[in-house]
Amino acid sequence: MRVVANSATCAVSSLCVYRLPGVFDQDEEGLVLVLDEHPDTGLHEEVRRAVRACPTNSIRVVENG
């Protein structure tokens, strides 16, 4: 799994950061940053939940990436 984010479409909702602060963070403007592009297997389902919760679909998962 590889996690990618598009900060250009980020709405600064912070839901991803609250859900997984070890995987996601925010820059000075509050836009999404991916801290861990290849999270441990134990986090995969939680990452998928964060992707589904993103209101602007700015985060996605590339399986086998």
C-alpha positions as CSV (number, residue, x, y, z in Angstrom):
1,M,0.0,0.0,0.0
2,R,1.1,3.5,-0.8
3,V,-0.7,6.6,0.5
4,V,-0.8,9.7,-1.7
5,A,-2.6,13.0,-1.1
6,N,-3.4,16.0,-3.2
7,S,-3.0,19.2,-1.1
8,A,-4.5,21.3,-4.0
9,T,-7.9,19.8,-3.3
10,C,-7.6,19.5,0.5
11,A,-10.4,21.3,2.5
12,V,-8.3,21.4,5.7
13,S,-10.9,19.3,7.6
14,S,-8.1,17.6,9.5
15,L,-10.1,14.3,9.8
16,C,-7.1,12.3,8.5
17,V,-4.7,13.9,11.0
18,Y,-7.1,13.2,13.9
19,R,-7.6,9.6,12.8
20,L,-3.9,8.7,12.0
21,P,-1.4,11.3,13.2
22,G,1.5,9.0,12.4
23,V,0.5,8.8,8.8
24,F,-0.9,12.3,8.1
25,D,0.0,15.8,9.2
26,Q,-0.7,19.3,8.0
27,D,1.6,22.0,6.6
28,E,1.6,25.7,7.8
29,E,-1.5,26.3,5.8
30,G,-3.3,23.3,7.2
31,L,-3.1,21.3,4.0
32,V,-2.6,17.5,4.2
33,L,0.9,16.0,4.3
34,V,1.6,12.3,4.1
35,L,4.2,11.4,6.7
36,D,4.3,7.7,6.0
37,E,3.6,6.7,2.4
38,H,4.0,3.0,3.2
39,P,2.3,2.4,6.6
40,D,2.5,-0.9,8.4
41,T,0.1,-3.6,7.4
42,G,-1.7,-3.2,10.8
43,L,-2.7,0.3,9.8
44,H,-4.0,-0.5,6.3
45,E,-7.7,-0.7,7.3
46,E,-7.5,2.5,9.3
47,V,-5.9,4.3,6.4
48,R,-8.7,3.1,4.1
49,R,-11.2,4.5,6.6
50,A,-9.4,7.9,6.5
51,V,-9.5,7.8,2.7
52,R,-13.2,7.2,2.8
53,A,-13.7,10.0,5.4
54,C,-11.9,12.7,3.4
55,P,-14.6,15.1,2.3
56,T,-12.8,16.2,-0.9
57,N,-11.3,12.8,-1.8
58,S,-7.9,14.3,-1.6
59,I,-6.3,11.1,-0.2
60,R,-6.0,7.9,-2.0
61,V,-4.4,4.5,-1.6
62,V,-2.4,2.8,-4.4
63,E,-2.6,-0.9,-3.7
64,N,0.6,-2.9,-4.3
65,G,2.3,0.5,-4.6
